[in-house]
Each structure stands twice: as C-alpha cells, then as structure tokens.
Amino acid sequence: MRKVDEIGTMLKKQRMVHSVSAEEMAEKLNVCTNTIRRYEKGEGIENFQTIESLSKEYKIPLMKLLFTPEEIRNGANQTEIEQVNLTIQQMPSDAREIICTFIKEIAGCLERNK
C-alpha cells in the first residue's frame, strides 16, 4: 500500500490537473479546506469516504491511488492485507461497507491479473 505522503502527492497533482482549488474541492465534497490540504500534505487520512470521493472526482481508480502498479500486478502481501483488515475493523459501519465494496473490486482485479 502506498505511503500516506505518496497518496497526498497524487491527490494534489490530480487537483492541479483538474484546475480546482482546495477550497473548491472542499466545498464540492462538503469538507473543510484544511482536510483537503492535510490529505495532500500526507498528514493522515481520517475518512476513507473522502478519499473515495476524491478518487471519483479526479477519475482515478481507488486501487491506483492506494497501491503501486507493482502491488496491483503482484497482489498485496499478507501483512498489508492484515493491516488493511485491522483498519477496517476500527471504522464506523458505513465506512466499512464502502471499503468492503472496494476490497471486492481489488480481489476481482487481482484475480483477473493472475
């Protein structure tokens, strides 16, 4: 899984490509401008739904945002899977539903790439 700062760099680059200010994106997603800036600086990701919304706005697959091309080709290793699972268990139920859908998408993609 990519490091948070790598994800942040990708998010900022995509925002610039789409010619959108942090303020405009924050308003569109109904979050604080500081949330967008913190994510872009790699200062942590508190809300997975926001990351999912950003990936949709920027039209980049969530897998591409979260995993390197090599990880996508080779599949995530067991430690990463366990870390993701632990994180999911700590999320509110609505966020867990979203991430479970995402994991099913990852599993399907990895299966097709074998």
Order of alpha helices (4+ residues) and beta strands (2+ residues): alpha-alpha-alpha-alpha-alpha-alpha-alpha-alpha
